[in-house]
Amino acid sequence: MASNFKMDYSGVAELLKSKQLVVAVHKAAEAIAANVDKGSVTEAEVIVTDYITDRAHSVVVIAHPAGLAMEAKHGTLRKAAAAAGFEIKSKK
């Protein structure tokens, strides 16, 4: 059974940068940010930044000197993503 499927790479690239996908990715990042438990570091700010390179993506950051340690020790962002409904897998 032969297949005549041909990938439209320019169409896929256009889709990955589309306004609809940018909005969907941003909403997902905002959902993660809303679930961040800053614990006793109440002055920590959670920032969502959007980027478009070859595709739309967003970054969630705990903007505080202790932010990296919070993630390393407690998995703060990992837990926030899981609480927002994302499946978290280890690279192992």
N, C-alpha and C positions, 0 to 999 in steps of 0.2 A: 504494500500500500504506500504509494508515493505521496509526499506532502508538498504542496506548492506554497507553503508559508514563507513570506519574505518580511523581515523586520524593517519597519520604517523608523530608522534611527533618528531622523530629524523630527518626526512626529512624537516619538517618545521624549526627546529632549525638550520639545515645546510643552508637552504635558507636565514634565517635572518642574518646569519654571512657571506654570500657569498660575493665575491669580487665585483660582479655586484651591489649588494645592498649597499655595503660600498661606492662605487663610486657614486651611485645615491643619497644617503643621504648626502654625502659631497658636491656634486654639488648644492643640495637644500640649504644647509647651506651657501655656498658661495654666492648664489643668494640673500639670506636674508642679509648677511653681506654687499654686494654691494649696498643695498638700505638703509643702516643706515645713517640717517641725524644727524651728530654730532653737528650741530648748531654752536655755538660760541666756543665749546670745540674742537678746531682744532687739539690739540695734543693728543686727545683720539685715541687709537688704537682699531680696531675691530678685534678680534681674533676668528678663527674657530678651534676647537679642536675635533678630532675624537676619539671615543671609541668603543670597541667591548666588550660587556659583554655577555648576553644571546641573544643580537641582536646588529646590527650596529646602532650607533647614533652619532650625532654631536652636539656640543654646540657652540652657538654664544655669545660672551661676549664683552661688551664695557670695555676695560681694562683702566679704569681711575677712580680716587676716586669719581667722579661725575656720573659714569656710572649707578649705581643703582638708584640714584635720577633721572637721565634722563628717565629711564624706568618708575619709579613710577609716575613722574609728567607729562611726555609727551607721554608715551607709545612708545618710540623710536623703540624698537625691535618689538613690536606688529605691528606698522605701516610698518616697513621694511618687515616683513613677509607678510603682506597684499599686499604690493606693489609687492612682488615676486610671488603673485598669490595664497597664502595660505588662507584658510578660517579660520578666528579667531573666536572662540566661547568662551563665558564666562562660568565659572563653575557653575553659578547660576541655 
